[in-house]
Amino acid sequence: MDNLFEKRAREFKALFGVETPVMNAPMAGVTTPQMAAAVAGAGGLGVLAGDLLSPEKLQEEIRAFRALSDAPFAVNLRVPPKNPSEAGARELHDALTPLMEQMGLPTEYKPAALPDFEAQIEVLLAEEVPVVCTSFGGLREVYAEKFEARGVTMMGAATCLKEAKVLRSAGCQAIIVQGAEAGGPRLNFEVTDEQSLIGLSSLIGPAARASKRLVIASGGIATGAQMAASLVAGACGCMVGTLLLRTPESAAHPMHKDILQYMSDSSLELTRTFSGRLTRVVPNGLVEALNQAGVKPAQYPAHLQVLLPILRAAVLQDRDDLIEMSAGQSACYAPFGSTQAIIEKLAGECR
């Protein structure tokens, strides 16, 4: 008789065409084609983070993955908000102007440009990407129909039951459920940040039953036991991010990789400092300074557009007091080691 892992693996394979029911999180600025290819090498589904990439860079990363692996893979995109607002962005910029001067950055108010979403979509269609994943909502019908016509598998991320139902209506065949334990930004799009903080174990079963879709568990998964618990709860696979941050295939800053070993579940902080969206991070000087100054966050993505030049320069200047260091609640479990070995170990423990 098949065990639960084998049953879930068959469901996962039927949809994605891979043997191991694990995928990597698309971590902007951290996930690389090498990481995604290593996940594929372990039998899982490699996911590229197209989120903040220009169409040209996105095409480059897709082709880099294909040069390393002929396995199925996914690309994640961020769905832009319907009614973006710049409210508060100018005030945020003005508060950060002294820091920009200190870092040698231009100080005029000129928010960083974000990628053209429609152009990103066209790249995925032209490159015949087999699986498309979205954050911050599902695809509009005009886009979803194009992917459906080409037989592309679609999935999206939800933080609550309401969002899972919306993604089902948007044509998603699989739904990533993001528990409150997750690192990085909250992926909510139908509920408030506070309402989105639902624990993974309370989210998996209801989302699977209500959506009638395959559910991928995400948030704080770092051991075979944690993965097994998510499968028992009703998930058909899991997504891991923080677990892979310290690998050679990760593009995380060395300071980010090093500090994770010292983190406990209570060492991390939820903040809107880096993008305007609630984000679980290792707290640093920038978080503390903006909190103490009482600077109110602007709305996403305007907030992110103000911060991007600082965040990019912080990496180049090795400013650990400014670098965004996202991490989930199981951060201390993240090992040094290759991505492929970590995925193989995780799946082996779960079996």
Rosetta blueprint (number, residue, H / E / L):
1 M L
2 D L
3 N L
4 L H
5 F H
6 E H
7 K H
8 R H
9 A H
10 R H
11 E H
12 F H
13 K H
14 A H
15 L H
16 F H
17 G L
18 V L
19 E L
20 T L
21 P L
22 V E
23 M E
24 N E
25 A L
26 P L
27 M L
28 A L
29 G L
30 V L
31 T L
32 T L
33 P H
34 Q H
35 M H
36 A H
37 A H
38 A H
39 V H
40 A H
41 G H
42 A L
43 G L
44 G L
45 L E
46 G E
47 V E
48 L E
49 A E
50 G L
51 D L
52 L L
53 L L
54 S L
55 P H
56 E H
57 K H
58 L H
59 Q H
60 E H
61 E H
62 I H
63 R H
64 A H
65 F H
66 R H
67 A H
68 L H
69 S L
70 D L
71 A L
72 P L
73 F E
74 A E
75 V E
76 N E
77 L E
78 R E
79 V L
80 P L
81 P L
82 K L
83 N L
84 P L
85 S L
86 E L
87 A L
88 G L
89 A H
90 R H
91 E H
92 L H
93 H H
94 D H
95 A H
96 L H
97 T H
98 P H
99 L H
100 M H
101 E H
102 Q H
103 M H
104 G L
105 L L
106 P L
107 T L
108 E L
109 Y L
110 K L
111 P L
112 A L
113 A L
114 L L
115 P L
116 D L
117 F H
118 E H
119 A H
120 Q H
121 I H
122 E H
123 V H
124 L H
125 L H
126 A H
127 E L
128 E L
129 V L
130 P L
131 V E
132 V E
133 C E
134 T E
135 S E
136 F L
137 G L
138 G L
139 L L
140 R L
141 E H
142 V H
143 Y H
144 A H
145 E H
146 K H
147 F H
148 E H
149 A H
150 R L
151 G L
152 V L
153 T E
154 M E
155 M E
156 G E
157 A E
158 A E
159 T L
160 C L
161 L H
162 K H
163 E H
164 A H
165 K H
166 V H
167 L H
168 R H
169 S H
170 A L
171 G L
172 C L
173 Q L
174 A E
175 I E
176 I E
177 V E
178 Q E
179 G L
180 A L
181 E L
182 A L
183 G L
184 G E
185 P E
186 R L
187 L L
188 N L
189 F L
190 E L
191 V L
192 T L
193 D L
194 E L
195 Q L
196 S L
197 L L
198 I L
199 G L
200 L H
201 S H
202 S H
203 L H
204 I H
205 G H
206 P H
207 A H
208 A H
209 R H
210 A H
211 S H
212 K L
213 R L
214 L E
215 V E
216 I E
217 A E
218 S E
219 G L
220 G L
221 I L
222 A L
223 T L
224 G H
225 A H
226 Q H
227 M H
228 A H
229 A H
230 S H
231 L H
232 V H
233 A H
234 G L
235 A L
236 C L
237 G E
238 C E
239 M E
240 V E
241 G L
242 T H
243 L H
244 L H
245 L L
246 R L
247 T L
248 P L
249 E L
250 S L
251 A L
252 A L
253 H L
254 P H
255 M H
256 H H
257 K H
258 D H
259 I H
260 L H
261 Q H
262 Y H
263 M L
264 S L
265 D L
266 S L
267 S L
268 L L
269 E E
270 L E
271 T E
272 R L
273 T L
274 F L
275 S L
276 G L
277 R L
278 L L
279 T E
280 R E
281 V E
282 V L
283 P L
284 N L
285 G H
286 L H
287 V H
288 E H
289 A H
290 L H
291 N H
292 Q H
293 A H
294 G L
295 V L
296 K L
297 P L
298 A L
299 Q L
300 Y L
301 P L
302 A H
303 H H
304 L H
305 Q H
306 V H
307 L H
308 L H
309 P H
310 I H
311 L H
312 R H
313 A H
314 A H
315 V H
316 L H
317 Q L
318 D L
319 R L
320 D L
321 D L
322 L L
323 I L
324 E L
325 M L
326 S E
327 A L
328 G L
329 Q L
330 S L
331 A H
332 C H
333 Y H
334 A L
335 P L
336 F L
337 G L
338 S L
339 T H
340 Q H
341 A H
342 I H
343 I H
344 E H
345 K H
346 L H
347 A H
348 G H
349 E H
350 C H
351 R L
